[in-house]
Amino acid sequence: MRILFICRDYRNKKDGGSVGTRKNLRLLQSIGAEVIEFLIPTPTLMTRLKNIIFRESYGNTIKLAAELKRHLSEDYQLLFFDGSYYGEYLRYAAERQFKICCFFHNVEYIYYWGKYKYSGRLQDKIMINYIRHNEKLCIKYATVCFTVNERDSDDLLKIYGRPADMLLPTAFDSISKSTLQAAICESSLNTSPYVLFIGSKFYANCEGMNFLINDVANKIKYPIKVVGDICEVYRDKQNLPHNVEMVGVIDDLLPYYSNALAVLAPIFSGSGLKTKVVEGLRYGKYIIGTIEAFQGIPQNVINKVGKLCNDAHDYINTINNLPPTPLINENSLEIFNKLFSFDAISMRLKEYIRYLINEKR
């Protein structure tokens, strides 16, 4: 089986979208397919403007379009578009009778509405109609649409008239309990209890960080360690609460996750499945999150893996009542291995792709 995997250039990037792209690529490779990557380079500003003005697919240039057409003259059983920026590319592929899969990392139309409300910037407002056009074409021409959770599938149905054909959540390799225990014992981070916030510097994480700084940090007894490039936004801020530590970008998350009392996920807007929440489960963590943060996590297990908190009062009380031990939540590990482990998701995708390949278009 030969699959052409079309995606933005994810190399040297650590944002949630790039994590999802790597996961999707590896999932396809895990089912025994020969996967050929078609990487779309990060476009120049002029290319971006041209794409938006003419409602073209992300990164489209004359050279790139010619290269994609050359690829589509080859023999592939399946095209896999990673993301919903590629509507015109899907239209062209559909005309050539390819079976097409489109993976929605989130509903970008909703994402950009939220981003515009937060930033008020004209460029974010312009993106709303641009991405709606592309997503509409993806829905129209894709043979199969994947979303990471049921909420996003419902949003696709509400906005574009078609739900997802399959839910394919974020997946990671499992970590053994013994590895987590060793990380707790060996790390210098276990000298004093703390809670953890991890994130990139996109708007929903900044909303959550502002909430922690302004409404929560000064009223809790534990320090908050902040990891990720979101720290760049706050590094030079004056008068940060004394118990907020901006750690920055690190190569190894294991010590920070393993030794945290809980993972904080005060996410109030956005779409998709939150990488920090799935990662937290992977590391056996207790998750303190909002309704938005727990999207994609079955409601009947939320109280086993963490606490639903939607305001400062709930966050403060929950954090202050955290016991200093244990650092491993067995329920979080169990739910992760059952629903979000790479092996579990890979098996589901393999069965579905076999069905898709054998089914008449």
N, C-alpha and C positions, 0 to 999 in steps of 0.2 A: 504494500500500500504506500503510495506517494502522496504526501500532503505538502501544500505550499502554505507557509505561515507568514502572513503579512502583518507587520507591527511597526510601531515607532522604535527608533533606536533606544533600547533600554540599558545599554552598557554604561557602566560608571554612574548609574543612577540608583538611589535607594528609596525613592518615594513609593507610596502604596501602589500606584499604577504599574511601576516597573517591577515591583515584587510580584504583582499579579501576572504580568507578561512572562516573567521567568517561570512561574508556576505553570502557566498554560502550555508553554513550550515543552517543559519537562514532562507534563502529563501526556502530551501527544507522543513524545519520544518513548514514554514508558509502555505504550500499548503496542510497540513493535513496528511502528510506522517509520518510513524514511521521510524525515521532515526537512524540507528545504526552507531556509529563512529568507524572507525578503524584507530587509531593514529599510525603513524610510528615515533618511537623515533629518536631524533637527533643522528646520527651514530657517532661512534668513528672514529678517524683518520684512523685506520687500516681497518675498514669497508668501509669507503669512498674510500680508495685506491683499495680495492678488487672490489667494485662496478664499479669503473672506468675502471680498468684493464680488467675485464671480461664483461663489458658493462651490468651490472645488473641494476635492478631498484633501485631507491634511498633507502638506508638503508637496503637493503636485507641481511638477515642472514638466516641460516638454521632454527632457531627458528621462525623468523618472517614469512618465507615462509610457514612453517607448520601451523602457526596460521591463515594465510590468506586462505590457502586451506581448513582449518576446517570451516571458515566462508562461503566459497563458496560452501560448501556442504549443506548450509541452504537455506531456501526459500526466495529469494529476487526478487522483480519485476524489480529492477534497481540497477546497480552499478554506483556510481558517483566518478570518480577519479579527485581530485582537484589538477591539475597541470600536467605537461608533463614529469615528471621524471620517469614514471611508465610503460614504454613500455612492459617489460617482464611480469609484472603483468597483463596487458591488454591482452597479448597473451594467457596467461593461462586462464583468465576469458572467453575469446571468444571461446576457445575450449569447454567450458562447456555451451555454448549457452546462456550466459547472454546478456541482453541488457545493453550496456555500454555507459555512458556519460563521456566525458573528457573535463574539463574546462581548457583553456589556459589563465593563468594570463597575459602572453605576449608570444611572440615567443622567447623562451629561446636561440635558436641558434643565433638569431640576437643580443640578449642581451649579450651573452658571447663574440661574436665578438667585440662588442663595448667596453666591459669591458677589453678585452685583448689589444685593441688599446690604451686604456687609461693607463693601468697598465704595459703592457709589460711583465707580469709575466707568467712563464711557466705553472703554475697550471691553469691559466685562459685559456691558449691556449689548454691545454689538455681537458678542459671541452667542447670545441667547438664540437669535433667529438662525445664525449660521449652523449651530449644532443641531437645532431642531430639524433643519433641512436634511442634514446628513443622517441623523437618526431615523427620520421618516423613510429615507431611501434604504437604509439598512433593514428596517422592518419589512419593507416591500419586497426586496430582492433576496434576502437570506433564506436559504432552505431551512435552517435551524437557527434559533436565537437562544443564547445562554445568558442567564443572569445569576448573580451571586446569592440572591435571596428572593423570597416570595413577594416582599414589598416592592422590589424593583420590577418584578414581573407584572404586578398589579398596576404599577405606574405606566409601564409600556402599554398595557391594555387601555388604560384611561386616556392616555395622550395620543396613542397611535393606532389603537384598535386591535392590537395583537399581543397576547402574553408571551412569555418565554416558553420554549418547548422543553427546556430542561434547566434545573437549578444546578449550578456548578460553583460551590463556594470556594473561598480561599483555602488552600491546602498547604501544609508544612509537614516535614518529616517529624515523626514522634521522637520524644526525648525520654529516655528511661528514667525511672525514679531514682535509680542509683547514681546516675549522672548528675541529677539535680541535687541530691544529697551531698555528693562530693563537692559540687560548686559552692554549696552553702558552707561546708566545713573549711574549704581551702581559701575562700575569699576574705580579703581584708574589709569588705563592705559589711560584714555581719557584726561589726562592733556595736552598732546602735541601730534601732529599728527606724525604718523610713517607708514612705509610700512613693510610688513611681508614676511619672507621666512621660510617655514616649510619643513623639510625633514629628512630622515634617512641618514646614512653615506655611501650610496652606490655611485658608481662612477659617475653616471649622475648628482646626486645632488652636488657632490664635484666639478664637472666641472662648474655647474651653480654658486656655491658659489665663486669659484675662479674668475669667470667672474665679479661678483658683487664687490668683493674686489679689483680686479686689475683695472677694467675699468669703474666702475659706481659709487661706494660709495662716492669717494672724490668730485664728480661733481654734487651731488644732495643735495637738501636743507632739505630733511627729513631723520631721522635716519632709519636704517634697523634693525628690531628685528628678530633674528634667533632662531627658536624653533625646538627641536628634537635632536636626538643623533648625528646628523652631527656636533653639537657644540664640541663634544669630539675631532674631528679632528683639530679644530682651536683654542681650548681653550688656548694652550700654544704658539700659534704663536706670533711672535714679530711684532710690527708695523702694527697692524690691523688699518684700518681707524677709526677715532674717533667716527664716527656715526654708527658703526656696533656693535650691542650688542648681545653677545652670551648668550641667555637665558637658553638653555638646555632643558632637558626632563621635561614636566609638565603633571599633571594629567588632568587638565581642559583647553581645547583649546578655550572654548567659549569667555572668556574675550579678548584673544589675537586676535582671528579672528574678533570679533564684533567691536573692536575699531581701527582696521587697516584701513587706507585709501584704500589700495589695497593689493592684494596677488601677489608676484613676482614668476614667474615660468620660469626662464631662463634655460630650459632644451634643450640640443642640440643633445642628442643621447638617445638610448633606444628603447623600444617598449611598447605596452600595453596602458592603459588609466591611466592618472596621477591622483593619489588619491588627491594630494594637490589642483588640479584644480576643481575636483568635490566637494571636501570639501569647497573650496572657494565659489562656487556657492551656496552650502547649507547654508552658513552663509551670503549670500547676498552681496558678495564681487565683486569688480571690479578686473579683472584678467589681469595682464600684462605678456604675455607669448609668447614663440616662436612657430613656426609651430609645432614642436614636442610636446610641452606642450598642444596644442589645438587639438591633434589627438583624435578623438571620439566626439568632439564638432562640431555640424553642422556649416558649413562655413557661412551660412546665419545669424547666431546669434552671431558670434564672436564679431562684432562691438557693439552689444547690451550689452554684458556681460564684455567686456574688450577691450584690444588693442593688436594687433599682432605686436610684436617687435622682430627683429632678430639680432640687433647689438647694440653696446653701445650707439651710437648716439640716436637711437630711444628710448632706455630705459631711458636715461638721460632726454630727452625732455618730454617724457610722464610722468615720475615721477614728474619733476619740475612743470608741468602744472596741476597736480592733485589739484582739489579744496579741502580745508580742511573739507568740508561737501558736500553732505550727506554721512553717513557711510553705508547706506543700499542701494544697487542697486536693485530696484524692478525687473528689467529684469533678473538678476541672479537668484533670488528666483523663478521666474516664470519658467525659463528654467529648473532649478533643479527639481522642483515639477513635471514637465511634463515628463522629460526624465530620471532622475536619482533617484527619490524618491523610497524608499523601497516598498511602496504600488504599484506603477506603475510597477516596475520590477517584483514583486511577482506575480501580475496578469498575466503578459505575460508568466512567467515561468510555472505557474499553468496550463494554457491552453495548453502549448506545451507538458508538461509532460503527461497530460491526453491523448493527441493525440498519444504520443510515446508509452504509455502503451497499448493502444487499437490497435495500428498498428501491423500488422504481421511483424515479423523480416525479 
